[in-house]
């Protein structure tokens, strides 16, 4: 006896048929980049084949040592981790105030923040750089960390506010009866409950800081030793010669941490988005 097909199999089959070519088209540039990183420069654009006839691991070694990608990788790691910590602390605190407390003009403030979310990132580079310069922090990684974490981060703020708003009031009332103050209630009760949103904010800020190019380029223009990985990869493009194989190797190296962080926190990422928008 033949097994009965599950209901909705036609819809699933149509979904697979439509999405499979889109998925292949989406991942092709990444596969090509990995393939190019394992070829010599003379063979990068020699054909459409993705499987190299001979693997050149030397591209990674040269990119890591001679092209100083190792140092740029460490700079990016320090800048990204520092920026993530600052952004999580600041946006969670402000989100807790917006989500749990009432004050005059709260709705207007949320509306203004939502409107400012569409402001292009590049518009804030000049005032941020001017502030870092006046603080005499342009020659340090700490200055880059502050520059990366000094934006408004409105999306992260509103995610925290939306998540904290839908938590029960009984938790805060019980904590106040026990004599807990503002920071104790926030740090020991509400912030641990916001783990999904925190994971979402970590992913968003990690990707933003790790891949940011324009701001680190401006801040480190006179300090090559402080370049981040995104700026370091750009340095492979010379005026007369560009090593595409080594550039692909450096780009592959820069992609690995983003994939690892997302795979670790992807479950919380979905829960954080869903919890923040729940009414």
C-alpha positions in Angstrom: 0.0 0.0 0.0 1.4 3.3 -1.0 2.0 5.9 1.7 -0.3 8.9 1.7 1.2 12.2 1.0 1.0 14.8 3.8 -1.4 17.7 3.3 0.2 20.7 1.7 2.9 18.8 -0.1 2.2 20.7 -3.3 2.8 24.0 -1.6 6.0 22.7 0.0 7.2 21.4 -3.3 6.5 24.7 -5.1 8.3 26.5 -2.3 11.4 24.3 -2.7 11.3 24.7 -6.5 11.1 28.5 -6.3 13.6 29.0 -3.4 16.3 26.6 -4.4 17.5 28.6 -7.4 17.4 31.8 -5.3 19.4 30.1 -2.6 22.0 28.9 -5.1 22.3 32.4 -6.6 22.7 33.9 -3.1 25.5 31.6 -2.0 27.3 31.6 -5.3 29.4 34.7 -4.5 30.5 33.3 -1.2 31.5 30.0 -2.9 33.3 31.9 -5.6 35.2 33.9 -3.0 36.3 30.7 -1.2 37.3 29.2 -4.5 39.3 32.3 -5.5 41.1 32.3 -2.2 42.5 28.8 -3.0 43.8 29.8 -6.5 46.9 31.7 -7.7 46.2 35.2 -9.0 46.7 34.1 -12.6 43.8 31.6 -12.3 41.2 33.6 -10.4 39.4 34.9 -13.5 40.5 32.1 -15.9 37.2 30.3 -15.9 33.9 29.7 -14.2 35.0 26.5 -12.4 34.7 26.6 -8.6 36.9 23.7 -7.8 40.6 24.6 -8.1 42.9 22.1 -9.8 45.6 22.9 -7.1 44.9 24.4 -3.7 47.1 27.3 -2.8 47.0 27.6 1.0 49.8 30.1 0.7 47.2 32.8 0.0 46.0 32.6 3.6 49.5 32.5 5.1 50.6 35.5 3.1 47.4 37.4 3.9 47.7 36.6 7.6 51.3 37.5 8.0 52.8 39.6 5.3 49.7 41.6 4.6 49.1 42.0 8.4 45.6 40.6 8.3 46.3 38.9 11.7 46.9 42.3 13.3 43.8 43.8 11.6 41.8 40.7 12.8 42.8 41.4 16.4 42.0 45.1 16.1 38.5 44.2 14.7 38.0 41.7 17.5 38.8 44.2 20.2 36.8 47.0 18.6 33.8 44.7 18.0 33.7 43.1 21.5 34.1 46.5 23.2 31.4 48.1 21.0 29.0 45.2 21.7 29.5 45.5 25.5 28.9 49.2 25.5 25.9 49.0 23.1 24.2 46.2 25.1 24.6 48.1 28.4 23.4 51.5 27.0 20.5 50.3 24.9 19.2 47.8 27.5 19.2 50.5 30.2 17.4 53.1 27.9 15.1 50.4 26.6 14.1 49.5 30.2 13.2 53.1 30.9 11.2 53.4 27.7 9.5 50.1 28.1 8.7 50.1 31.9 8.4 53.7 33.0 6.0 56.5 32.3 7.1 60.1 31.8 5.8 63.1 29.9 6.5 63.1 26.2 7.3 59.4 26.1 5.2 58.7 23.0 6.6 61.7 21.2 10.1 60.5 22.1 9.5 57.0 20.7 8.0 58.5 17.5 11.1 60.7 17.0 13.4 57.7 17.6 11.4 55.6 15.1 11.7 58.5 12.6 15.4 58.8 13.1 15.9 55.1 12.4 15.9 55.9 8.7 18.7 58.5 9.0 21.6 57.3 6.9 24.6 56.0 8.9 27.0 58.2 7.0 25.4 61.4 8.3 26.7 60.8 11.8 30.3 60.2 10.9 31.4 63.9 11.0 30.1 64.7 14.5 31.3 61.4 15.9 34.8 61.9 14.4 34.8 65.5 15.6 34.0 64.4 19.2 36.6 61.6 19.1 39.2 64.2 17.9 38.3 66.7 20.7 38.7 63.9 23.3 42.2 63.1 21.8 41.3 59.5 21.2 41.9 59.3 17.4 45.2 57.4 18.0 43.8 54.6 20.1 41.6 51.5 19.7 39.5 52.9 22.5 38.6 55.9 20.3 37.5 53.5 17.6 35.4 51.5 20.1 33.7 54.7 21.3 33.1 55.8 17.7 31.5 52.5 16.8 29.3 52.4 19.9 28.5 56.2 19.8 25.7 56.0 17.3 22.0 56.1 18.3 21.4 52.4 17.8 17.7 53.1 17.6 16.7 49.6 16.4 18.4 47.9 19.3 16.9 50.4 21.7 13.3 49.9 20.4 13.8 46.1 20.5 14.6 46.3 24.2 11.8 48.7 24.9 9.3 46.4 23.1 10.4 43.4 25.0 10.5 45.0 28.4 7.0 46.5 27.9 5.3 43.1 27.5 6.9 41.6 30.7 4.5 41.4 33.7 4.4 44.2 36.2 4.2 41.7 39.1 7.9 41.1 38.9 8.8 44.7 39.5 6.2 45.1 42.2 7.5 42.0 44.1 11.1 43.2 43.8 10.1 46.7 45.2 8.4 45.0 48.2 11.7 43.2 48.9 13.5 46.6 49.0 15.2 46.3 45.6 16.2 49.5 43.9 16.2 50.5 40.2 19.6 49.0 39.2 19.0 45.8 41.2 15.6 45.2 39.6 17.0 45.9 36.1 20.2 43.9 36.5 19.0 40.9 38.3 15.4 40.5 37.1 14.6 42.1 33.8 17.9 42.0 31.9 18.4 38.2 32.4 14.8 37.8 31.1 15.8 39.7 28.0 18.3 37.1 26.9 16.7 36.7 23.4 16.8 40.4 22.7 20.3 40.7 24.1 21.4 37.9 21.6 19.7 39.8 18.8 21.5 43.1 19.8 24.8 41.2 20.0 24.3 39.9 16.5 23.2 43.2 15.0 26.0 45.2 16.6 28.6 42.5 15.9 27.9 42.5 12.2 27.7 46.3 12.1 31.0 46.8 13.9 32.8 43.9 12.3 31.9 44.9 8.7 32.0 48.7 9.2 34.3 50.3 6.7 33.8 54.1 6.4 34.1 55.1 10.0 37.2 53.0 10.8 38.8 54.3 7.5 38.3 57.9 8.6 39.5 57.3 12.1 42.6 55.2 11.2 43.6 57.2 8.1 46.7 58.5 9.8 47.2 55.3 12.0 47.7 52.3 9.7 48.5 50.0 12.7 44.9 50.6 14.0 43.2 49.5 10.9 40.3 47.1 11.3 39.8 44.0 9.1 37.4 45.7 6.7 39.9 48.5 6.0 42.8 46.0 5.8 41.0 44.0 3.1 40.6 47.2 1.1 44.3 47.8 1.2 44.9 44.8 -1.1 43.6 47.0 -3.9 46.7 48.8 -5.2 47.0 51.5 -7.7 48.7 49.3 -10.3 48.2 45.7 -9.0 45.5 44.0 -7.0 46.0 40.5 -5.5 42.5 39.1 -5.8 43.5 35.7 -4.5 44.9 37.1 -1.3 42.0 39.6 -1.0 39.6 36.7 -1.3 41.5 34.8 1.4 41.3 37.9 3.7 37.6 38.2 3.0 37.0 34.6 3.8 38.8 35.0 7.1 36.7 38.1 7.9 33.5 36.1 7.1 34.1 33.2 9.5 33.5 35.1 12.9 30.2 36.5 11.6 29.0 33.0 10.6 30.0 31.5 13.9 28.3 34.2 16.0 25.1 33.9 14.0 25.0 30.1 14.2 25.5 30.2 18.0 22.9 32.9 18.6 20.4 32.3 15.8 17.8 30.6 18.0 17.8 33.6 20.4 17.8 36.0 17.4 14.4 34.7 16.2 13.0 34.7 19.7 14.2 38.2 20.4 12.6 39.7 17.2 9.3 37.9 17.9 9.2 38.9 21.6 10.0 42.5 20.9 7.2 43.0 18.4 4.6 41.0 20.4 1.7 43.2 21.5 
